[in-house]
Every structure is written in structure tokens, then in C-alpha cells.
Amino acid sequence: MTTNSSHATDRTRSMDTEIAVDGVSKTYRSERGPVQALADVDFDVGQGEFVSIVGPSGCGKSTAFRIVAGLEEATEGEVRVDGRRVTEPGPDRGMVFQDDALFPWRTVAGNVAYGLEEVGPPEGATVDERVDYCLDLVGLAEKADAYPKELSGGQRQRVGIARALAVDPPILLMDEPFGSVDARTKTSLHRELLDIWAETRKTICFVTHDIEEAVYLSDRIVVFSAGPGTVLDEIPVPLERPRDRTGDAFTDIKADVLAYFEDEED
């Protein structure tokens, strides 16, 4: 298969690189011996870029996410954020997971305020002002005093996004954040996330198993192989937004990504 990886790499490195993943491998120990999850993974994410990572189940894409987030250490290689090596989580990287992990005893506003209480609000803002801004950004201002059990799945994920944005990190890391919601809610969340990205210009690294989702959202798609995961290709998505999911150009890019999955099954 002819790949677009050289073109995609040139495009990324012409931008200001926010995230650089260099030669990252990860091996876990198990009772049966070492298990390699990642093998020599290389990719960059430019400042303000929206990049998705896709791959088959068990390919290590969530492991790569956790290493970029500083939640795990690479066995080999390194991740740099804004030129600094990642060794632990930090306020420069907001994280959103498939499991929203909200505190059930805190209100919506209290959940969004949690990180602000730990590291303080951005300069020039109070905690309350920042909470109000982020809840308005995700369309949940009227739910500030509600508790997580009173929210739908989509609303809970919106709170998770607001919480990640509260301390105003330059980077938003998202690990299959919409994997557990229904198709209609997911479509709404896609539009809302792109609106938030357009307003805030965050750098977004988005892990998903949903290829259509990746094509709809991303500037570029990093395709992982089956485990141990490595980068097969980086496919640019040069389509204007909002995107027509039924259009020929959209369908062609989706087919390019799907072809790698078909090759893995052969």
C-alpha cells in the first residue's frame, strides 16, 4: 500500500510542535513473560492541531495516550511537550477519559472547580469565573448545582471536558471520550467539541477506535498497527469544516484508513 506518511510528517514539522513522541516502546511484565504493547512509536502533534490516533483493539493506543499524559513511563524513547520531557502528569495537559470519573459527592460546579482548587485559576480569573466560563462553554451553565447522578451520559462527558479545560491547559488529551454514548449524542458532542476547539485553539490528541469519528474531527490521523503498536501511516484530512460525512472526499479518506484495518485482518 502506498502511504502518505512522509507528506503528513512534513506538514506537522512545519508547525510549532507541541507534542513529540520519539521512539517510544512499552513492555509490560506478566506471569507468562514480557508483553510488548508499543514498538518504536514516532509522531508529532503541532500547536493548535487536532490529531487522532486509531488502530485495532489491543494496539496500544491508550498506552501511548497514558505515556503522553505522564501516567505511565515508556520502556524506551521519550515524549516531549513544548520541548520538555514528560515524566509525570501536569497542568499543561488536560485529560478526558471514556469513564468520566466525576466525584459523585460534588456538584457539577464542584467537579469543574477541583483542578482549580489544586493549582489555582489562570491569571486574571477567579475560580468561580473560570467555572462559569467552562460550564458555559460546554452548554451546562444551568446544571452547575446538579450532581452527576442527575446527568445523562453526554452531560457527564461535557462536565469532564469542562473540568479538563478549567485550568486552561494548552493541550487536551482525550481517550475514547465518546465511546460509551449513543450515536445521536456522539454526533452532538462532535459538533460541540469542534466549537470548543475553534474557540480555545487547544492542541488536541484524541484516541478513538471509530474511524468515521476520526475523519470528522481531525486535521490528521495517526494509524497504529495491531499490537505491538507502531505507526503505519499519518493521513491528513484536508477537508473544510463542517464536514459532510456522506461526501465523496470524506468517504475516500475513511476508506484509506479502513484499508489498514483490512490488511491487519489478512
C-alpha positions as CSV (number, residue, x, y, z in Angstrom):
1,M,0.0,0.0,0.0
2,T,1.2,3.5,-0.8
3,T,1.4,5.6,2.3
4,N,1.1,9.3,2.9
5,S,3.4,9.3,5.9
6,S,6.2,11.5,4.5
7,H,3.7,14.1,3.4
8,A,2.0,14.1,6.8
9,T,5.3,14.3,8.7
10,D,6.5,17.3,6.7
11,R,3.2,19.0,7.3
12,T,3.4,18.5,11.1
13,R,7.0,19.6,11.4
14,S,6.4,22.8,9.6
15,M,4.2,23.8,12.5
16,D,5.3,24.6,16.1
17,T,5.5,21.1,17.6
18,E,3.6,20.8,20.9
19,I,3.9,17.1,21.4
20,A,6.8,15.0,20.2
21,V,6.7,11.2,20.6
22,D,10.1,9.8,19.8
23,G,11.0,6.1,19.6
24,V,8.5,5.1,22.3
25,S,8.3,1.4,23.2
26,K,6.5,-0.1,26.1
27,T,6.9,-3.6,27.5
28,Y,4.9,-4.9,30.5
29,R,5.8,-7.8,32.7
30,S,3.3,-10.7,33.1
31,E,3.3,-14.2,34.6
32,R,3.9,-15.5,31.1
33,G,6.8,-13.2,30.4
34,P,7.2,-9.8,28.8
35,V,4.4,-8.3,26.7
36,Q,5.2,-5.6,24.3
37,A,2.4,-3.0,23.8
38,L,4.3,-0.4,21.7
39,A,7.3,-0.7,19.4
40,D,9.3,2.4,18.3
41,V,6.3,4.8,18.0
42,D,7.0,8.2,16.4
43,F,4.6,11.0,15.8
44,D,4.2,14.8,16.4
45,V,1.3,17.0,17.2
46,G,1.6,20.6,16.1
47,Q,0.4,23.6,18.2
48,G,-3.4,24.0,17.8
49,E,-3.7,20.8,15.7
50,F,-6.4,18.2,16.2
51,V,-4.8,14.7,15.8
52,S,-6.5,11.4,16.2
53,I,-4.9,8.0,16.9
54,V,-6.7,5.0,15.5
55,G,-6.0,1.3,15.5
56,P,-7.4,-2.1,16.2
57,S,-8.3,-3.3,19.7
58,G,-5.2,-4.0,21.7
59,C,-2.8,-1.9,19.5
60,G,-1.6,0.2,22.4
61,K,-3.2,3.5,21.5
62,S,-4.4,4.0,25.1
63,T,-1.0,3.1,26.4
64,A,0.5,5.8,24.1
65,F,-2.1,8.2,25.5
66,R,-1.1,7.4,29.1
67,I,2.6,7.9,28.3
68,V,1.9,11.3,26.7
69,A,-0.2,12.1,29.8
70,G,2.6,11.2,32.1
71,L,0.5,8.4,33.7
72,E,3.0,5.7,32.6
73,E,6.7,5.6,31.7
74,A,8.0,4.4,28.3
75,T,10.3,1.5,28.4
76,E,12.3,3.1,25.6
77,G,12.2,6.5,23.9
78,E,10.6,9.7,25.3
79,V,7.7,12.1,24.9
80,R,8.4,15.9,24.9
81,V,5.7,18.5,25.5
82,D,6.8,22.0,24.4
83,G,10.4,20.7,24.3
84,R,10.3,19.4,27.9
85,R,10.5,15.7,28.6
86,V,7.3,14.2,30.1
87,T,7.9,12.4,33.4
88,E,4.6,12.9,35.2
89,P,1.1,14.5,34.7
90,G,1.0,18.3,34.6
91,P,-1.4,21.2,34.3
92,D,-0.2,21.7,30.7
93,R,-2.2,18.6,29.7
94,G,-5.9,18.3,30.4
95,M,-7.2,14.7,30.3
96,V,-10.7,13.3,29.3
97,F,-11.4,9.6,29.6
98,Q,-14.2,7.3,28.4
99,D,-15.1,6.9,32.1
100,D,-15.9,10.5,33.2
101,A,-14.7,9.7,36.8
102,L,-16.7,12.6,38.3
103,F,-16.9,12.9,42.0
104,P,-20.4,11.8,42.9
105,W,-20.4,13.9,46.1
106,R,-19.6,17.1,44.3
107,T,-21.9,19.2,42.2
108,V,-21.2,19.9,38.6
109,A,-19.5,23.2,39.5
110,G,-17.6,21.5,42.3
111,N,-16.2,18.9,39.9
112,V,-15.1,21.5,37.4
113,A,-13.5,23.5,40.3
114,Y,-11.5,20.6,41.5
115,G,-8.3,21.2,39.5
116,L,-8.6,24.9,40.1
117,E,-8.5,24.3,43.8
118,E,-5.3,22.2,43.4
119,V,-3.3,24.5,41.1
120,G,-5.2,27.8,41.1
121,P,-7.1,29.6,38.3
122,P,-5.5,31.1,35.2
123,E,-4.0,34.6,35.8
124,G,-6.7,37.3,35.9
125,A,-9.6,35.0,36.7
126,T,-11.2,33.7,39.9
127,V,-12.2,30.1,40.5
128,D,-15.9,31.0,40.2
129,E,-15.3,32.9,37.0
130,R,-13.4,30.1,35.4
131,V,-16.0,27.5,36.4
132,D,-18.8,29.7,35.0
133,Y,-16.8,30.2,31.7
134,C,-16.1,26.4,31.2
135,L,-19.7,25.4,32.0
136,D,-21.0,27.9,29.6
137,L,-18.5,26.6,27.0
138,V,-20.0,23.1,27.2
139,G,-23.6,24.3,27.5
140,L,-24.2,23.3,31.1
141,A,-24.4,26.6,32.9
142,E,-27.9,25.7,34.1
143,K,-26.6,22.4,35.6
144,A,-24.0,24.0,37.9
145,D,-25.8,22.9,41.1
146,A,-26.7,19.4,39.9
147,Y,-25.0,16.2,40.9
148,P,-23.5,13.7,38.5
149,K,-26.3,11.1,39.2
150,E,-28.8,13.6,37.8
151,L,-27.0,13.9,34.4
152,S,-27.2,12.0,31.2
153,G,-24.1,10.3,29.8
154,G,-23.5,13.0,27.3
155,Q,-23.8,15.7,30.0
156,R,-21.3,13.9,32.3
157,Q,-18.8,13.8,29.4
158,R,-19.4,17.6,28.9
159,V,-18.6,18.1,32.6
160,G,-15.4,16.0,32.1
161,I,-14.4,18.3,29.2
162,A,-15.1,21.4,31.3
163,R,-13.0,20.1,34.2
164,A,-10.1,19.4,31.8
165,L,-10.3,22.9,30.4
166,A,-10.7,24.7,33.7
167,V,-7.0,25.3,34.4
168,D,-6.6,26.4,30.7
169,P,-4.1,23.8,29.6
170,P,-2.6,24.3,26.1
171,I,-3.1,20.6,25.4
172,L,-6.3,18.4,25.7
173,L,-5.7,14.6,25.7
174,M,-8.9,12.6,25.1
175,D,-9.0,8.8,25.3
176,E,-12.2,7.5,23.6
177,P,-14.3,10.1,25.4
178,F,-17.4,9.4,23.4
179,G,-17.2,5.6,23.3
180,S,-20.0,4.9,25.7
181,V,-22.7,7.3,24.4
182,D,-25.3,6.7,21.8
183,A,-24.9,7.7,18.2
184,R,-27.1,10.7,18.4
185,T,-25.4,12.1,21.5
186,K,-22.0,11.4,19.9
187,T,-22.9,13.4,16.8
188,S,-23.9,16.4,19.1
189,L,-20.7,16.0,21.1
190,H,-18.6,16.1,17.9
191,R,-20.1,19.4,16.9
192,E,-19.7,20.8,20.4
193,L,-16.1,19.7,20.7
194,L,-15.2,21.3,17.4
195,D,-16.8,24.5,18.5
196,I,-14.8,24.4,21.8
197,W,-11.6,23.7,19.8
198,A,-12.3,26.6,17.4
199,E,-12.8,29.0,20.3
200,T,-9.9,27.8,22.6
201,R,-7.4,26.7,19.9
202,K,-6.2,23.9,22.1
203,T,-3.9,21.2,20.8
204,I,-5.9,18.0,20.9
205,C,-4.7,14.4,20.8
206,F,-7.7,12.2,20.5
207,V,-7.7,8.4,20.8
208,T,-10.6,6.5,19.1
209,H,-11.5,3.2,17.6
210,D,-14.2,4.9,15.5
211,I,-12.7,5.8,12.1
212,E,-15.6,8.0,11.0
213,E,-15.2,10.0,14.2
214,A,-11.5,10.4,13.5
215,V,-12.1,11.7,9.9
216,Y,-14.9,14.0,11.0
217,L,-12.9,15.6,13.8
218,S,-9.2,15.5,12.8
219,D,-6.6,17.5,10.9
220,R,-4.6,14.4,10.7
221,I,-5.0,10.7,11.7
222,V,-2.1,8.5,13.1
223,V,-2.8,4.9,12.2
224,F,-1.4,2.3,14.6
225,S,-0.8,-1.4,13.7
226,A,-2.0,-4.3,15.7
227,G,0.0,-4.9,18.8
228,P,2.7,-4.3,19.5
229,G,1.5,-0.9,18.2
230,T,3.6,1.1,15.8
231,V,2.8,3.9,13.4
232,L,1.7,2.6,10.0
233,D,0.8,5.9,8.5
234,E,-0.2,9.5,9.1
235,I,-3.1,10.5,7.0
236,P,-4.0,14.2,6.5
237,V,-7.7,15.2,6.4
238,P,-7.7,18.4,4.3
239,L,-11.5,18.9,4.4
240,E,-13.2,22.2,5.3
241,R,-15.4,22.1,8.4
242,P,-18.3,21.4,9.0
243,R,-17.7,18.1,7.1
244,D,-20.2,16.1,5.1
245,R,-19.9,12.5,6.3
246,T,-21.6,11.3,3.1
247,G,-19.4,13.3,0.7
248,D,-17.0,11.6,-1.7
249,A,-13.9,13.2,-0.2
250,F,-14.9,12.2,3.3
251,T,-15.7,8.6,2.2
252,D,-12.4,8.3,0.3
253,I,-10.3,9.3,3.4
254,K,-12.3,6.9,5.6
255,A,-11.6,4.1,3.0
256,D,-7.9,4.9,3.1
257,V,-7.9,4.4,6.9
258,L,-10.1,1.3,6.8
259,A,-7.7,-0.3,4.3
260,Y,-5.1,-0.6,7.0
261,F,-7.6,-2.5,9.2
262,E,-8.4,-4.8,6.4
263,D,-4.7,-5.5,5.8
264,E,-4.3,-6.4,9.5
265,E,-7.1,-9.0,9.2
266,D,-5.5,-10.7,6.2
